[in-house]
């Protein structure tokens, strides 16, 4: 899914390694020290059919204990309802990517697996993953997946989808806004704040120990008791604003560095200014020992946070009056579409049965992680059909404004994040994140850092993965 950690729980199918530090791990998701693989032979015993022993599949996944329980319940349900197939789940709570690389080297791969998206796209291009294309007539369900969720390492090579989808929103403490006499952040795109409007509100929602705001005489920037805003310091926190301002890391074809364009420089400098010019967002040192941002929202240390929709799981568990809004904009309204991959390895001996399981496990009707707030679906009907939307989003984990602020927002304005599109993104982010740390620490200006990054990032740019849609 950290210095700005959203949660230690899984997000979008992923557990946090360390998010929002200048070292984002695209495994918004996997994690930490070396650990053991947990195997679970599901409660549903392998059942025999008239044709003999059921097909055996192995499924590996990451996640917190909470996600582990939900996934295992889904596997039990699948086994009970599919007597011709038996799935054994293997929970890998730590060092997931390292262990998958080891399994690839030793030829001990599972059939179906979660897989960090950049690695999935790389292995897909190398032919190590099943190409779903020959099976699409047998599995028409894939035609109903959101375009942003579909993974194409190259045209004609469809290796599956993200596990789920999530966008980025403003989450806020409604009681704080009420106490300050401020209107709530907009939940509809047509009313999204401009950047200047956003700064004005963030200043009003920031105060020092004497109750003064940053735009008032006598404000004590060294004794701030409530910040107006906080944001991730990796791509999760700045990519949507780059797109909003008409820029990106690279050109449309992914081969030319563009992150030092005037529009990109304006975005990164504006984010630095939130910390050091306007004093509405905490410094890295202030964030270092702070509680999770969900707790800071609850305890009124922060009024608004930019975070992924997966934060709903934690926010709902804290039982306070929170809301969700759309992000402020520079030019055009934009949010991101973020997701980790799910794949079937080309070595599986049972591709059709693996696909049958694959189409089952990311359905909100089978997994409660959608209704609990951890994931957003990737199936069209769960964004377009009122009854289907209500089946996962009409509950206490999702505020009443969630439909317009997140469901409609992502469907129309969700841009695939760079880990889903740029070839070599892991190598690229390893250059960008440490460089931007100098901005977040106020050691250098955005323009200096972004200009200098050109020589480091340009050699790594090899284009974008295909975004071809299934016809």
Residue pairs with C-beta under 8 A, 6 or more apart in sequence:
1 7
1 8
1 9
1 10
1 11
1 12
1 14
1 15
1 16
1 19
1 28
1 29
1 308
1 310
1 311
1 374
2 16
2 17
2 18
2 19
2 20
2 21
3 18
3 20
3 21
3 233
3 284
3 287
3 288
4 19
4 20
4 21
4 230
4 231
4 232
4 233
4 237
4 287
4 293
5 16
5 18
5 19
5 20
5 292
5 293
6 16
6 19
6 20
6 232
6 292
6 293
6 294
6 307
6 308
6 310
6 311
6 314
7 16
7 292
7 294
7 310
7 311
7 313
7 314
8 15
8 16
8 64
8 292
9 15
9 16
9 64
9 66
9 67
9 313
9 314
9 374
10 16
10 29
10 62
10 63
10 64
10 66
10 67
10 310
10 369
10 374
11 28
11 29
11 166
11 308
11 310
11 311
11 374
12 28
12 29
12 162
12 163
12 164
12 165
12 166
12 308
12 310
12 338
12 339
12 340
12 374
12 375
12 376
13 29
13 61
13 62
13 63
13 67
13 114
13 162
13 163
13 164
13 339
13 340
13 342
13 375
14 27
14 28
14 29
14 30
14 62
14 63
14 114
14 163
14 340
15 27
15 29
15 30
15 31
15 62
15 63
15 64
15 67
15 93
16 28
16 29
16 31
17 25
17 27
17 28
17 29
17 30
17 31
17 32
18 24
18 25
19 25
19 28
19 232
19 234
19 236
20 231
20 232
20 233
20 234
20 236
20 237
21 233
21 234
21 433
22 233
22 234
22 433
22 434
22 436
22 437
22 440
23 234
23 433
23 434
24 232
24 234
24 235
24 236
24 429
24 433
25 31
26 116
26 117
26 118
26 340
26 419
26 425
26 426
26 429
27 62
27 96
27 97
27 116
27 340
28 236
28 308
28 338
28 340
29 62
29 96
29 116
29 340
30 62
30 92
30 94
30 95
30 96
30 97
30 116
31 62
31 93
31 94
31 95
31 96
32 94
32 95
33 94
33 95
34 94
34 95
34 98
35 92
35 93
35 94
35 95
37 60
37 90
37 91
37 92
37 99
38 68
38 90
38 91
38 92
38 93
39 88
39 89
39 90
39 91
40 72
40 75
40 88
40 89
40 90
40 91
41 88
42 72
42 75
42 76
42 79
42 86
42 87
42 88
42 89
43 76
44 76
44 77
44 79
44 80
44 86
46 53
46 54
46 56
46 79
46 86
47 54
47 79
47 83
47 86
48 54
48 83
49 83
49 84
51 84
54 83
54 84
54 85
54 86
55 84
55 85
55 86
55 350
55 353
56 86
56 88
57 85
57 86
57 87
57 88
57 110
57 111
57 112
57 348
57 350
57 353
57 354
57 357
58 87
58 88
58 90
58 110
58 111
58 112
59 75
59 87
59 88
59 89
59 90
59 110
59 111
59 112
59 113
59 357
59 361
60 89
60 90
60 91
60 92
60 96
60 100
60 110
60 112
60 113
60 114
61 67
61 68
61 71
61 89
61 90
61 91
61 92
61 113
61 114
62 91
62 92
62 93
62 96
62 114
63 71
63 91
63 93
64 93
66 313
67 369
67 374
68 91
68 93
70 367
70 368
70 369
70 372
71 89
71 91
71 361
71 367
72 89
72 91
73 368
74 360
74 361
74 366
74 367
75 87
75 89
75 361
77 366
78 85
78 87
78 357
78 360
78 361
78 366
79 85
79 86
79 87
82 356
82 357
82 360
84 353
85 350
85 353
85 356
85 357
87 112
87 357
90 110
92 99
96 114
96 116
97 116
97 119
100 113
100 115
100 119
103 109
103 110
104 123
104 128
107 347
109 345
109 347
110 345
111 344
111 345
111 348
111 350
111 354
112 342
112 343
112 344
112 345
112 348
112 354
112 357
112 358
113 342
113 343
113 344
113 345
114 163
114 340
114 341
114 342
115 123
115 340
115 341
115 342
115 343
116 340
116 341
117 151
117 162
117 339
117 340
117 341
117 419
117 420
118 419
118 425
118 426
119 341
119 426
120 129
120 151
120 159
120 160
120 341
120 343
121 151
121 153
121 159
121 341
121 420
121 423
121 465
122 153
123 129
123 343
124 131
124 151
124 153
124 157
124 159
124 343
125 153
125 154
125 157
125 465
127 346
128 345
128 346
129 159
129 160
129 343
129 344
129 345
129 346
130 159
130 160
130 343
130 344
130 345
130 346
130 348
130 351
130 354
131 156
131 157
131 158
131 159
131 346
132 139
132 142
132 158
132 159
132 160
132 344
132 355
133 156
133 157
133 158
135 351
135 352
135 355
136 142
136 143
136 158
136 470
138 352
138 355
139 355
139 356
139 359
141 359
141 379
142 150
142 158
142 161
142 359
142 470
143 470
144 379
144 380
144 381
145 161
145 378
145 379
145 380
145 470
146 165
146 337
146 378
146 379
146 380
146 383
146 411
147 467
147 469
148 165
148 337
148 339
148 414
148 415
148 416
148 420
149 161
149 162
149 165
149 337
149 339
149 378
150 158
150 161
150 467
150 469
150 470
151 158
151 159
151 160
151 161
151 162
151 341
151 420
151 465
152 158
152 159
152 465
152 466
152 467
152 468
153 159
153 465
153 466
154 465
154 466
155 466
155 468
156 468
157 466
158 468
158 470
159 341
159 343
160 341
160 342
160 343
160 344
160 358
161 339
161 341
161 342
161 362
161 378
162 339
162 340
162 341
162 342
162 378
162 420
163 339
163 340
163 341
163 342
163 362
163 375
164 339
164 362
164 369
164 370
164 374
164 375
164 376
164 377
164 378
165 337
165 338
165 339
165 375
165 376
165 377
165 378
165 410
165 414
166 308
166 309
166 310
166 337
166 338
166 339
166 375
166 376
166 410
167 308
167 309
167 335
167 336
167 337
167 338
167 376
167 406
167 409
167 410
167 414
168 236
168 240
168 306
168 307
168 308
168 309
168 327
168 335
168 336
168 338
169 306
169 307
169 308
169 309
169 324
169 325
169 326
169 327
169 335
169 405
169 406
169 409
170 185
170 304
170 305
170 306
170 324
170 325
170 326
170 327
170 328
171 297
171 304
171 305
171 307
171 311
171 315
171 322
171 323
171 324
171 325
172 184
172 185
172 297
172 303
172 304
172 305
172 322
172 323
172 324
172 325
173 297
173 298
173 300
173 302
173 303
173 304
173 320
173 321
173 322
174 184
174 321
174 322
174 323
175 300
175 320
175 321
176 205
176 226
176 300
176 303
177 183
177 184
177 185
177 205
177 303
180 204
180 205
180 303
182 201
182 204
182 205
184 323
184 325
185 193
185 201
185 304
185 323
185 325
185 326
186 192
186 193
186 325
186 326
187 323
187 324
187 325
187 326
187 401
187 404
187 405
188 326
188 404
188 405
189 326
189 333
189 404
189 408
189 409
189 412
189 413
192 326
192 327
192 328
192 329
192 333
193 201
193 328
193 329
194 328
194 329
194 330
195 270
195 328
195 329
195 330
197 328
198 229
198 328
199 274
199 278
199 280
201 228
202 228
202 229
202 274
202 278
202 280
202 281
202 303
202 304
203 213
203 214
203 215
203 228
203 278
203 280
204 213
204 228
205 226
205 227
205 228
205 229
205 280
205 303
205 304
206 213
206 214
206 224
206 226
206 227
206 228
206 229
206 279
206 280
206 303
207 213
207 224
207 225
207 226
208 219
208 220
208 221
208 223
208 224
208 225
209 220
209 223
209 224
209 225
210 218
210 220
210 223
212 218
212 219
212 220
213 219
214 221
214 278
214 279
214 280
219 279
221 279
224 279
224 282
225 301
226 300
226 301
226 302
226 303
227 280
227 281
227 282
227 301
227 302
227 303
228 280
228 281
228 302
228 303
228 304
229 274
229 280
229 281
229 302
229 303
229 304
229 305
229 306
230 281
230 282
230 287
230 293
230 296
230 302
230 304
230 305
230 306
231 237
231 238
231 271
231 274
231 281
231 305
231 306
232 306
232 307
233 284
233 436
233 437
233 440
234 429
234 433
235 417
235 418
235 419
235 429
235 432
236 308
236 336
236 338
236 417
237 271
237 306
238 267
238 268
238 271
238 436
239 336
239 415
239 417
239 418
240 327
240 334
240 335
240 336
240 415
241 267
241 270
241 271
241 327
241 330
241 334
242 248
242 249
242 259
242 263
242 264
242 267
243 332
243 334
243 336
243 415
244 267
244 327
244 329
244 330
244 331
244 332
244 333
244 334
245 263
245 264
245 266
245 267
245 330
245 331
246 263
246 331
246 332
247 258
247 259
247 261
247 263
247 264
247 267
248 258
248 259
248 264
248 418
249 257
249 258
249 259
249 418
249 422
249 428
249 432
249 457
250 256
250 257
250 258
250 259
250 422
250 457
250 461
250 464
251 258
252 464
253 463
253 464
254 421
254 422
254 423
254 461
254 462
254 463
254 464
255 461
255 462
255 463
256 458
256 461
257 453
257 454
257 457
257 458
257 461
258 264
259 432
259 450
259 453
259 454
259 457
260 447
260 450
260 451
260 453
260 454
263 330
264 450
265 446
265 447
265 450
266 330
267 330
268 436
268 439
268 446
268 449
268 450
269 445
269 446
269 447
270 330
271 439
272 439
272 440
272 442
272 445
272 446
274 280
274 281
275 281
275 282
275 283
275 440
275 442
276 283
276 442
282 290
282 302
283 440
283 441
283 442
284 437
284 440
284 441
290 296
290 301
291 299
291 301
292 314
293 302
293 305
293 307
293 311
294 311
294 314
294 315
294 318
295 318
296 302
296 305
297 303
297 305
297 315
297 320
297 322
298 315
298 318
298 320
298 322
305 311
306 327
308 338
309 373
309 376
309 406
309 410
310 373
310 374
310 375
311 373
312 324
312 373
312 374
312 397
312 398
312 402
313 372
313 373
313 374
313 397
315 322
315 373
316 372
316 373
316 396
316 397
316 398
322 399
323 399
323 401
324 399
324 401
324 402
324 405
324 406
325 401
325 405
326 333
326 335
326 405
326 409
327 333
327 334
327 335
333 409
333 413
334 413
334 415
335 409
335 410
335 413
335 414
335 415
336 414
336 415
336 416
336 417
337 410
337 414
337 415
337 416
337 417
337 420
338 417
338 419
338 420
339 378
339 420
342 358
342 361
342 362
344 351
344 354
344 355
344 358
348 354
360 366
361 367
362 377
362 378
362 379
363 379
364 370
364 371
364 377
364 379
364 382
364 391
364 392
365 391
367 375
369 375
370 376
370 377
370 382
370 392
371 391
371 392
371 393
371 395
371 397
372 397
373 397
373 398
376 406
376 407
376 410
377 383
377 392
381 388
382 388
382 389
382 391
382 392
383 389
383 407
383 408
383 410
383 411
384 411
389 403
389 407
393 402
393 403
393 407
399 405
416 467
418 425
418 428
418 429
419 425
419 426
419 429
420 465
421 464
421 465
421 467
422 428
422 461
422 464
422 465
423 461
423 462
423 463
423 464
423 465
424 460
424 461
424 462
427 460
428 457
428 460
428 461
431 453
431 456
431 457
431 460
432 453
432 457
435 449
435 450
435 452
435 453
435 456
436 449
438 444
438 449
439 445
439 446
439 449
